[in-house]
C-alpha cells in the first residue's frame, strides 16, 4: 500500500507508528465495506490512514481508508500524535463522534497548538 510507505516518509519511526500501521492494515483485511461489518453486527467508523486534516496527501481513495471499530479509531488518533512530523506543530487528534459518549458528551475536535 503506497499510503503506508508515504506514512513512513512523514513520520518518526517508533513503536507507535508500528502499532498504528498494524491496526489499519488488519482493519483493511477485516472489512471491505460497512455492509460486511453490519452483517456481523459490528459498528465501524471510516478512517483515513494519512489524515486529510494534515494536508499531507490524505486522499479519500480506497487504499487510504480503513474501517475501524470506535475503540480502534480512538486509539489510532491518539497514536498519530506520537509519530507524525508536521514542521513543529502539535495536534490533539481525537476526533471521536459524539455518539461515543464514553469519551466526551460533545466529542473532541482536532485542535492545533502553536
C-alpha positions in Angstrom: 0.0 0.0 0.0 1.5 3.3 -1.1 -0.1 5.1 1.8 1.8 3.0 4.4 5.0 3.8 2.5 4.1 7.5 2.4 3.4 7.4 6.1 7.0 6.1 6.7 8.3 9.2 4.9 6.4 11.8 7.0 6.7 10.0 10.4 9.1 9.4 13.2 9.9 5.7 13.2 8.8 4.4 16.6 6.6 1.7 18.1 3.5 4.0 17.9 3.9 4.0 14.1 4.2 0.3 14.1 1.0 -0.2 16.2 -0.9 2.3 14.0 0.1 0.5 10.8 -0.8 -2.9 12.3 -4.3 -1.7 13.4 -5.0 -0.1 10.0 -3.6 -3.0 8.0 -5.6 -5.5 9.9 -8.7 -3.4 9.6 -8.3 -3.2 5.8 -8.2 -7.0 5.7 -11.1 -7.5 8.1 -13.8 -5.4 6.4 -14.1 -4.2 2.8 -17.4 -2.4 3.4 -19.7 -1.1 6.1 -22.2 -3.7 5.0 -19.9 -6.5 5.8 -19.4 -5.1 9.3 -23.1 -4.5 9.7 -23.8 -8.2 8.8 -21.6 -9.2 11.7 -23.3 -6.6 13.9 -20.1 -4.6 14.4 -20.1 -0.8 14.4 -17.3 0.7 12.4 -16.0 4.2 11.5 -14.2 5.3 8.4 -10.6 6.3 9.0 -8.0 8.0 6.7 -4.6 6.3 7.1 -2.9 9.5 6.2 -5.3 12.2 7.7 -6.9 14.8 5.4 -6.5 17.4 8.1 -2.7 17.3 8.0 -2.6 18.3 4.3 0.0 15.6 3.7 -1.8 13.7 0.9 -4.6 12.1 2.8 -6.8 11.5 -0.2 -10.2 9.8 0.1 -9.5 6.7 -2.0 -9.9 3.1 -1.0 -6.2 2.5 -0.4 -6.1 5.3 2.2 -9.2 4.2 4.0 -10.0 1.6 6.6 -13.0 0.7 8.7 -12.2 0.8 12.4 -14.2 0.0 15.5 -14.8 3.0 17.7 -12.2 1.9 20.1 -9.6 1.3 17.3 -10.4 4.7 15.8 -9.8 6.5 19.1 -6.6 4.6 19.7 -5.3 5.4 16.1 -5.9 9.1 16.6 -4.0 9.0 19.9 -1.2 7.1 18.2 -1.0 9.7 15.3 0.3 12.4 17.6 3.1 10.2 18.8 4.7 9.8 15.4 3.5 12.5 12.9 6.1 15.1 11.9 4.5 18.4 10.9 7.1 21.2 11.0 6.9 21.7 14.7 3.2 21.9 15.0 1.5 19.8 17.7 -2.0 18.4 17.3 -4.6 16.9 19.6 -6.1 14.3 17.3 -9.1 12.7 18.9 -12.0 13.4 16.6 -14.4 10.9 18.2 -18.1 11.2 17.2 -20.5 12.4 19.8 -22.3 9.0 20.0 -19.1 7.7 21.7 -20.2 9.4 25.0 -17.5 7.4 26.9 -15.0 10.0 25.6 -16.9 13.2 25.9 -20.6 14.2 25.5 -19.8 16.6 22.7 -16.9 14.8 21.1 -13.4 16.1 20.9 -12.2 18.0 17.8 -8.8 18.3 16.1 -7.1 21.3 17.7 -3.8 22.8 16.5 -1.5 24.1 19.3 1.2 26.5 18.3 
